[in-house]
């Protein structure tokens, strides 16, 4: 009788401990998601132009926010960085792009025709510190800027999650998602990226849009 009682107590204790472990696991799961090591990479080119009358095909990438001139993609990258707590890395070219809109779009078109790989000022040396990489860029002439090809060809993102975001003049992602997948076949590409028209970047709703998008991303 005593042995049966001891066995019953042992079984009940085991079940209780199992339930406690299960509860702790459920509580810990969101923390592990929040604990992801995040890097926000972006390329952005502010221009000395007025927004009105700018050609949407090339995709202007300038905005005025709080009396500060920012690249459109730069502004979105800063919103993402602020809300995720990730680190920020700006892709910069050795040879700067023109600041005037018409020369810039001519320069970008020339790079595309030549399939150029613009040299970057710096590479990311500590990629092993991150497991999630947001990558942002404007769309120029229906494509991502050629310096993005330089970046993706010179950095190995295997095993990492890539989350793209763009600003555009009407082309949304164009073919850039398939190009990222081709250049980084061993990474996990999240195709539910964020794409925002340059006309909407300065809207008050943009901050909310970024927040809602981040909340809905696959875990």
C-alpha positions in Angstrom: 0.0 0.0 0.0 2.8 2.4 0.9 4.7 1.6 -2.3 1.5 2.3 -4.4 1.1 5.6 -2.6 4.7 6.6 -3.3 4.4 5.6 -6.9 1.2 7.8 -7.2 3.0 10.7 -5.6 5.9 10.3 -7.9 3.7 10.2 -11.0 1.8 13.3 -9.9 5.1 15.1 -9.2 6.4 14.2 -12.6 3.3 15.5 -14.3 3.5 18.7 -12.3 7.1 19.3 -13.2 6.4 18.6 -16.9 3.6 21.2 -16.9 6.0 23.8 -15.3 8.6 23.2 -17.9 6.0 23.5 -20.7 4.8 26.8 -19.2 8.3 28.2 -19.0 9.0 27.2 -22.6 5.9 29.0 -23.7 6.9 32.1 -21.8 10.5 32.0 -23.1 9.6 31.6 -26.8 8.7 35.3 -27.4 11.9 36.3 -25.6 14.0 34.2 -28.0 12.3 35.9 -31.0 13.0 39.4 -29.5 16.6 38.2 -28.9 17.4 37.8 -32.6 20.6 39.5 -33.6 19.5 42.0 -36.2 21.4 44.1 -38.7 19.7 46.7 -40.9 21.7 47.3 -44.1 20.6 50.0 -46.5 21.7 52.0 -49.6 20.2 55.4 -50.0 21.1 58.5 -52.0 19.7 61.9 -51.0 19.3 64.2 -54.0 19.3 68.0 -54.4 15.9 68.0 -56.0 12.3 69.1 -55.3 9.9 66.2 -55.0 7.2 67.7 -57.3 7.6 66.8 -60.9 10.2 64.1 -60.4 10.2 61.2 -62.9 8.7 58.1 -61.2 10.4 55.6 -63.5 13.8 56.3 -62.2 12.6 56.6 -58.6 13.6 59.7 -56.7 15.1 59.0 -53.3 15.0 62.2 -51.4 12.7 63.5 -48.7 12.4 66.3 -46.3 11.6 65.2 -42.7 11.8 67.5 -39.7 13.8 70.0 -41.8 16.5 67.4 -42.5 17.2 66.0 -46.0 17.3 62.2 -46.0 17.3 59.5 -48.5 13.9 57.8 -48.6 15.4 54.4 -47.9 17.6 55.9 -45.2 14.5 57.1 -43.4 12.7 53.7 -43.6 15.9 52.0 -42.4 16.1 54.3 -39.4 12.4 53.4 -38.5 13.2 49.7 -38.8 16.3 50.0 -36.7 14.5 52.0 -34.0 11.7 49.5 -33.7 13.9 46.3 -33.9 16.8 47.6 -31.9 19.2 46.2 -34.5 22.5 47.7 -35.7 22.6 50.0 -38.7 25.0 49.7 -41.7 25.0 52.1 -44.6 26.3 50.9 -48.0 28.4 53.7 -49.5 30.3 53.8 -52.8 33.9 54.9 -53.2 32.8 57.1 -56.1 29.8 59.2 -54.9 26.7 59.4 -57.1 25.6 62.7 -58.5 23.3 64.7 -56.3 21.3 66.2 -59.1 18.4 64.1 -60.2 18.9 64.0 -64.0 22.7 63.2 -63.8 21.9 60.6 -61.1 19.4 58.7 -63.2 21.7 58.9 -66.2 24.6 57.5 -64.1 22.4 54.7 -62.7 21.2 53.8 -66.2 24.9 53.7 -67.4 25.8 51.4 -64.5 23.0 49.0 -65.4 24.0 48.8 -69.1 27.6 48.1 -68.2 26.5 45.6 -65.5 28.8 47.6 -63.2 29.9 46.6 -59.7 30.6 49.9 -57.9 33.3 49.7 -55.2 32.1 50.0 -51.7 33.8 52.1 -49.0 33.5 49.3 -46.4 32.4 45.7 -45.9 30.7 44.2 -42.9 33.4 42.3 -41.0 31.3 40.8 -38.2 28.4 39.1 -40.1 28.6 36.2 -37.7 27.2 38.4 -35.1 23.8 38.5 -36.8 21.2 36.0 -37.9 18.6 38.4 -39.4 19.6 41.0 -42.0 17.2 43.6 -43.3 18.3 45.0 -46.7 16.9 48.2 -48.0 17.4 50.1 -51.3 15.6 52.3 -53.8 14.4 51.0 -57.2 16.2 52.7 -60.1 15.1 52.0 -63.6 13.1 48.9 -62.5 16.1 47.4 -60.7 18.0 47.6 -57.5 21.1 49.8 -57.7 24.2 48.1 -59.0 26.0 48.6 -55.7 23.6 46.1 -54.2 25.0 43.5 -56.5 28.5 44.5 -55.2 27.2 44.0 -51.6 25.4 40.7 -52.2 28.3 39.2 -54.1 30.9 40.2 -51.5 29.0 39.1 -48.4 28.1 35.5 -47.6 24.6 35.5 -45.9 24.2 31.7 -45.9 22.0 30.5 -43.0 20.8 34.0 -42.3 17.3 35.4 -42.8 17.1 38.3 -45.4 14.2 40.7 -45.2 14.1 43.2 -48.0 12.5 46.7 -48.1 12.4 49.2 -50.9 11.3 52.7 -51.8 10.2 53.2 -55.3 8.5 55.5 -57.9 6.0 52.8 -59.0 8.0 49.6 -59.6 7.6 48.1 -56.1 10.2 45.3 -55.8 10.4 44.8 -59.6 12.8 41.8 -60.1 14.9 42.5 -57.0 13.6 39.6 -54.9 14.5 37.0 -57.5 17.9 38.7 -57.9 18.6 38.5 -54.2 17.5 34.9 -54.1 19.9 34.1 -57.0 22.8 35.9 -55.4 22.2 34.5 -51.9 20.8 30.9 -52.6 21.8 29.7 -49.1 20.0 32.4 -47.2 16.3 32.4 -46.1 14.6 35.1 -48.1 11.4 36.6 -46.7 9.4 37.6 -49.7 6.8 39.5 -47.6 9.1 42.5 -47.8 8.1 46.1 -47.3 7.8 48.4 -50.4 6.8 52.0 -50.0 6.2 54.6 -52.7 8.4 57.6 -52.5 5.2 59.7 -52.4 4.1 58.0 -49.2 7.4 57.9 -47.2 6.7 61.2 -45.4 3.1 60.3 -44.5 2.3 60.1 -40.8 0.9 56.6 -41.4 4.3 55.3 -42.6 5.5 54.7 -39.0 2.4 52.7 -38.3 2.8 50.8 -41.6 6.4 49.8 -40.7 5.3 48.7 -37.2 2.4 46.6 -38.6 4.7 45.0 -41.2 7.3 44.1 -38.6 4.6 42.6 -36.4 3.4 40.4 -39.3 6.8 39.0 -40.4 7.2 35.3 -40.2 9.1 34.1 -37.1 
